Structure formats: structure tokens, C-alpha cells
Amino acid sequence: MQLIFQAGIACVKGEVLVEMEGDKVRHTILQTPRGLADLVGREVALMHLIEEKLSKLLASWGYQEVHTPTIEFADVLAKGSEGELKDAFCFIDRQGDLVALRPEMTTPCARLLASRLLSQPMPIRLFYAGRVFRYEEPQEGRNREFRQIGVELAGLPAPVGDAEVVALAVHAFETLGLEDFQFTVSHIGILEGLLEAAGIDKEDRHRLAHLLRRGDFVAYRRAVGELAKGSLGEILAEIPRLRGEASLVKELEERLAKEQASLGLSNARRALFELSTIFELLEIYGVLSYVKVDLGMVKDFTYYTGLIMEGYTADLGYTIASGGRYDQLLKSFGRSAPASGWALGVERLLLALERQGKLPKIEEKCEVLITPQAGTKEHWPQALALAKELRKLGYPTEVNPVLDPGRAMQMAKEREVNVLIDYSSEPKAVFFPSEKTTSIEDAVQLLKGGVNCG
């Protein structure tokens, strides 16, 4: 096949086939951009079902649904990442403004709380379900475009607000039927306070946090050994191993009580006390068995000020849920208020449910195919009127013209319908898979009676 190259575009008989970058083929017209995917049929239905179940749960806790724009001004979104948007899809709009596809939903909700919802009294409970976009390396369970469902609770301080959002996240997993799941929590002030008390500067703190986030604990301990000495250095070196039961919080509190007082240690102790109180409240909520502590947890987003949390199942090696407290974010939009929340990755939820054999069942609806004869108007009024009636009864109904009954039967089998109503010759109805034939009148009565098709 001969290609004709013009202005960087490859054409075949006048149709665009591939884009060229020099002599290199970038993509074909049948491909989606990297990290983006099409969803079809059952995939979409499963997402809708998951979101519908969770939306009912969240609404029952007093959370109101909100929709925020897919595109925001870049400086708005930068409020949630210390002015940087390294993973955002940014572009200039026709008015010359720098805008971006939202990489997360918390910052847009903070903007909303400080604008349209400014007159609404606190506490305010919001939830959302929508697409977010991150220009990062695609991975299992997450493309560059993916769906999130999440909550934001504004106006309730720690630890009360934190306990509510953690308990709600546990109930969200339970509602979907997930098994063998666990949430881990920590407090951003514990590690920050210890690093401050050890006299480690901001640049080195970022380096240590980066190593913890990557899971490079060997390099982390080596760096801590170079930066911090004595008992505080020992505690910092142990941080990645302080994972497990809530009792670890009390144990660390007791160890720090023996240390010489400093501003950093006061902050760390305050954070430990707050986290300990959250655990006490989670016991009252009845969800403590699902929640563990991970004092070495570090988050990507910089707006967190207190509690941080993640949710997992044993079947996936990465987080399904993530969130925490962000008391300063609303202040950056002009409305000072405490807030916390979380987001669940819908694709990851579906992957976890699939691996556990817990995918929700899609309601199988009886499907009908009506086949009037092609090339004639005979029986078309009856066919269209019947299709309208059956759709009102809740039966998905297609109308496709055919030339003869043989083609009608073939089409019905190809499309795997439950009932064929064929007007192409002698009018008749056929039920599948038995291929039992009956009159159209009898078939309609059976359908009106809610017959189990097939």
C-alpha cells in the first residue's frame, strides 16, 4: 500500500492513516492517546453500578453530591500543590488563560466551598463522582484519565471529622462487598515534628519524604543515619517499621515522653495524641478492626495538615483509597475552615472486586429484536408502535429491517437477543435459546406479563 506524505501526515486515498514525527510513526487513527482508553457496554454499566451504590451510602450520611468543571484555571489547581502542576494536563485557552484538566477533586471542592457555598453553614458534607487526569506513567488499575468517587467534610475539626471520614470509607468498602481489606492511617505532624526536633532542614526533609514515598527504606535509613544522631535518630530510622496495631501510637508517645522537650517534639506529641483519639473514636464507630497505623506513610499532595489515610485489599499491590486532613487549603481560597476527605479509584475498585469474584451482577434485561421487511412500508407502523410499547415496559428493543426470515433468525442469534418479532414474511415471534415460535400477539402478552425470557 503506497502512502502519500504531506505536511507530516500520512494519507491513503485522501484519508488520514497515521501522524508522522519526522520519519517516525506516532500513532494510527484507531489508537487513543497513551494512558486513555475506551469503555464499552458492561464496563460502563459496572462503573455506573458501583457509583450508584456508593452515592446512596454517602447521601445517607448527609453528603450532598456536587459536580465541578473538568477544566479549571491552573492557578486554582496549583493551590493544592504548592504552586506546581507537574502532573496536570495544562494548555492555553482562546482567551489566553492557562487552564488545566483537574488532576484531583479536593482543590475544586475547596474552591466551591469558598464561592457558591460560602453562605452555607458549616459543617458541609460533599461527595462527587467524576473523571480526573494526571500526566503520569500509566499503570494497572489507573490510566491518565480515571474515575474517582470521594467525600469532603468541611467544618468539623480533628479528631471528630477524621474519625467520620475513615469510618465512612470502611463502610464504602463493605457496601461494595470487598473482603480482606484494610485502612492504614497516620498523622503528617508526627514525622514532620520528629524531623524538626532532630534539626533536619527543609531540603533534607523533602529528600527523606521522597525516599519513604518510593519505599526505598535502605536509602532512607542511611540518610537518617547521616542527618540525625542519638535516640531521635534511632526513632526516625525505625519509622518505616512502625506499622500495625494502634498500640504503636501509645508506645511512641511513651518513648517521646523521655526525650528533651522541644517545639518539634511538642508538635509530634500533639499529632500522636490526635491520632490516638481518632483510634478511640473509630472503636466507637465499630470499625477499628479494619484500621491499622503506618507511621512511615507519606503522601504526594502537599495540602495535608493532619490525618493521612490509605485503603488496600490483599488482592492489589497499591492503594484503592487515599485521603486525609487539609485545614489550610480552604484558607488559601479565603474561607478558613478545617476539612478532611478521601477519594476512591473506581477502576481499582472494579479490579479488586473482579479478583475477589465480587463484581456486582448486571441486571440482565430481556432484549427484543423487531425485523420489518426491507424495501417496503408494509408492517412498519405495527413494528414501530410495538417497539414503542415494549420500550415503555422496560424491554431494550431494536428495529432492524431484513429481506427474509432467514436473515432475521441469523441477526437475532448474532445479537444474542431473547425475543425476535419478525415481520419480514409471515409475522411471528421466536423465543431464544429454545427457538420456540409463537404468534406476535401471544408473545406480547407474555412480555406484558413479565415472562422470564429465554
N, C-alpha and C positions, 0 to 999 in steps of 0.2 A: 504494500500500500504506500503510495507516494504522499509525503507530507509537503505542504507549501508553507514556508516560514515567512511571516510578515510581522514586523514590529514586536518581536518577542512572543508571538502567538503562533501555535501550530494549527493548521486548518486541514480538514479533509472535506473536499467538495463544499467549501464555504462554511463548514461548521467547526466551531472551536472544539478541539480534542484535548490538547494539553497546553499548559503555560510553560514557557521556557525561561530559564535564567542563564543567559549565555548559551552554552551547549548542553546544559543540564535540565532534564525534565523535572519540574517541581511537583506537579500533580495532574491527574486526569480530571475531567469534568464530572466523573462519577464518584469522586472522593470528597469527603468532608475535610475541613481543616484538622490538623493534628490535635487530638485531645477533645474533639467534638464528635458526637455520634447521633445517628437517627434512632428513634424508638418507635416501635410498631405494635399495634394490637394489644396483645396480652401484657407486654412490658409496660405500656401506658396504663392499662387497666389496673395492674398491680400497684403502680405508684399512686394512682387515684385512691385505691382502696386503703393503702397504708395511711395516706394523708387524711382521708375521711375518718378513719378510726382515731387517729391522734387528735384531729381537730375537735371531735366530740369530747374526748377526755379533757383537753385543755380548756374548752369552753365550760365544762362542768366545774372547773376550778376557778371560774370567774375571769378567764383571759379572753380578751376581745381580739378578733382577727384584724390584721392590717395588711395592706399592700403598699409597698413603697416602689418608686421608679427603678427600673432596671439600670438606667443611666443616671448618674449623679455628677455634680461638679466635683472635679478632682480634689479641690482644696477641702471640700466637705468630707470626703472619704479619708483624706490624709489626717484628719483629726484623730482617727483611731489607730494611727501607725507612726506617731511622732513625725509627721510631715512627709513620710516616704510611702510611695506606692509601687514598690519594686515588683509585685506580682499581679498588678492590675493591668487590664487592657485599657490603655489611655489613647485618646485621639482628640483632634481639634474639630469642633462643630462648625457649622457655616457662619455662626456669629463670631468665631474666633476664640471661643471659650474652650479651655481644657476640661474635658469631661472623661468619665471612665465607667466601665461596667462594674457594678458593685462586686467586690471580692468577698464580702461578708455582709450580714444583715444588721448587726448590732449598731454600727455607726449610723446608718439611715434611720433606724428606730430612735436613736438618741436625738437626731435632728428633728424627727417628727414629734417627740415628746417636748421639745423646746419651741415648737412652732404651732402647728394646728392643735396640739393637745395641751398648750400652755395653760389654758384656763381650767382644765380638768383636774379635780383634786387628787392628790396622792393618797394611798398608793395606786399606781396604774399598772394593770397587767395586760400585756400584749402578747399575741402569738402570730406567726407568719408561716407561710409555706411558699417557697419561690426558688428561682434559679440564681446561682452566684457563679462568678467567673474568676478564675485565677490562672495567670500565665506561669504555670509551673509544670514540672515533668509529670505526664500522665502516669497513673498507677492503678493497680487493681482496685476496683470499687470507687475510683474517682478520676473523672476526666477534667479537662479545663473548664467545662461547663457541667455543673451538677446541681442537684436539688437539695435544699435544706428545709427542715421544719424546726422551729425553735420558739423560745419564750424570752421575754424581757420583763422583769419585775422592778419597777421604779418606785421609790418612796419607802421601802422597808429596809432598814439598815441591817448590818450583820449583828448577831448571827441568825436572827429570825428569818430574814429574807433568803439567806443562803440555804438554810435547812428546808425551806419550802421548795426552792427550785431543784435541790438534789432529790428530795422525796418525790417530786413530780416526775423527774427524769426516770427514777426507778419504776414508777407506775406506768410510764410510757412504754418501757421495755416489756413490762408484764402484760400490758394491754395487747401488744403485738404477739404475745406467746413466746418470746425469746426465752431460752433456757441457758443455764450456766453462764450468766453474765455477772459483771462486777463493775462498780464505780470506784475510782480512786480519787482522793481529794488531798489538797494541801493548801497552804496559805503563802502567797507571794512574799509576805513580810518575814517569814521565818528565814529563808535563805538570804534575803536581802539584809536582814538585821545581823545575821552571823557574819556575812562578808564585810559589812560596815564595822562591826565590832572588831574584826581582825585587821582593820586598817587597809583593806584592799581597794584600790582606786576604781573609778567607774569603768575605765577601759578594760582592766583585767576582770572585772565583774562580768562584763559582756562576753569576754572570752570564755570564762568558766561556764556561764549560762549556755553559750553556744555548744560547748563540749557535752554538757548534760543533755541538751536537746537532741544532739546527734547520737547519744548513747555511748559516747567514747569515754567510758569511765576510767580506763587506764590513763589516758592523757589528762583527764580531769584531776585524778589523784596526784599525778606527777606535778601538775601546775599548782595545785593546792600546797603540796609539799614545799614548793619554791616560794610561795607567797605568804603562807601562814604557819606559825610555829606554835608549840605548846598545846594545851588542851583544846583550845578553839580550833587549831589546825587539825587535830585528831577528829573532832566532831564534824568539821567540814569534809574531811576525807571520807567519813562514814556515811554522809548524807545519801549517796545513791543506794546504800543498803538498807536505809531506814524505810522499809516498805512492809506493810502488813496490818496488824490489828491496831485499833485506836489507842491501845495502851502505850504504843510507842510515843505518842504525844506527851503523855504524862511522864514517861521515862526521860524524854529530852528536857521537859520542864524542870525535873529534879536535877539533871546534870547542869543546866544553865544557872540554877539557883546557887551553885557552888562557885560560879565564876564572878570575877570582879565586875561590879556594876559599870555600865557604860550606856550611852544613848542607843547604840546599835543593839545591845543585849536587851535593853528595855523594849525596843521595838519587836525583837524576836520573841520575847516572853509574852508581850501583848498579843502577838499573832498566834502563838501556841495556845494561849488561854481562849482566844476566839474560836480556834479550830476545835478545841476540846469541848466548848459549849455547843458547837454545831453537832458534834457527835452525840451529845446528850439529847439534843432535840430530835435527831434522827432516830434515836431509840424510842422516843415518844411517838414519832410517826410510824414506827413499826417496820422500818426499812434498814436498820443498822446492819443486818446480816449481809446486805448487798454492797456495803461501803467499806473500803479499806483506806489506809493512809499511804501516801507516797511522797515523802518529804523532799525527794530529789526531782520532783516534777517541775518542768519549766515550760512556759507557753510561748508561742510565736508572737501573738499580738501583745503590744506594749501597753494597752489601756487597762490591764488588770491591776487591781489595787489590794485585793484580799484573797478570798477563796478562789481556788482554781480546781477544776474537776475534769475528768475524762471517763468515758464509758466504753467497755470492751465486752466481747464474748470470747470463749475459748476457741471458737472456730475461725476467728480472724486475727491476724497479727498486727492490727492497727486500730486506732480509735474509731468508734461509731458516733460517740457524743463528746462534745467539748464545750467548756464554758467557764464562768466564774464571775467575780465581782469587779465592777468598774466604776467606782464612785466619782472619779474625776471627769469622765467622758461627757456627761450631761453638762457639767460646769463649763466645759470648753464651748458649748453651744449657748451658754447664757442662762441655763436653768440648773442651779445647784441642787442635786438630789442624789441619794445613794441608789444603786441599781445593781442587779445581778441577772444572769440568764444563761442559757445554753442553746446549742444547735445540734441537731441530729442529721447525719448524712443519709438521705433516703436510699440512694443506690447501695450504700454499705449495709443499711438495714436489710434490704432485699437480699443481698448476698449472704448475710448471716442467717436469715430465715431459710434461704434455699439450702444452705449447708446443713441446717438442723432439720430439714424436712418439714418446716413450719410455714412455708409460704401460704398465705390465705387463699382460699378457693375462690376462683372467679365464678360468679353465678352463671351457669350455663343456660342461656335463653334459647327457646325453640326458634329456629330460623326458618323462614319461608322463602321460597323462590316461586315467582309467578312468571309464566312464559307465554305471552301472547304471540301470535304468528307474525313474523316479519313480513313486510311488504303489503300489509293490508290493515285496514282500520277495524276489521271485524273483531269483536270481543275486547277491544281496547277499553271502552268505557267500563265494562264489567271488571276487567283486570285492575284498572286504576282505582275504581271505587272499592274493590275488595282489599287492595293494598292499603288504602287509607284507613279502612275499618280495622284491619289486623294490626297496623301500627298503633292505633289508639288503644288496642287491647294489650299492647306491650310486646308484640312479636316483631323482631327485626325482619323486614320484608324487602326483598329486591324484586324489581321488574326488569326482565331482560328478554328481548324478542328473539325467537328462534324460527328456523324454517320448518322443522318437523319434530315429532315426538322423540325420535332417536337422539337428536341433539339436546332436547330438553332433559332427558334422562342423564345424558353424559355431563351436561352442565351442572345438574343437581349433585351428582357424585363428585365432580371436581371441586365444587364449592362446599361440599360436606354439609348441605342443608338437611333439615329434619323433615320438611314437607315440600313437595313440588305440586304446584297447581298449574296445570298445563292446558292452555287454550289453543295450542298450535294445530290441533286436529280435532278429534272428538274430545270435548272438555272432560278432564278427570283430575283426581288428586292422588298422589303417591306418597306414602309414609316410608321413611328410611330409618334403620337399615333393612327392615323386613321387606320393603318394596311392595307393601300391601296397597292395592288400588281400591279407591272408593270414589263416590261422586263428590263433586265440589261442595254441594250443599251439606252432605254428611260431614265432610272434613271441616267445614266452617263451624258446624255445631259442636264438633269435638274440640276445636280450638277455643270456642267461646266457653266451653265447659272446663277449660284448663287442663286438657288431656296432657299426660306426660308423653311428649313427642318421642318418636323412635320405637 
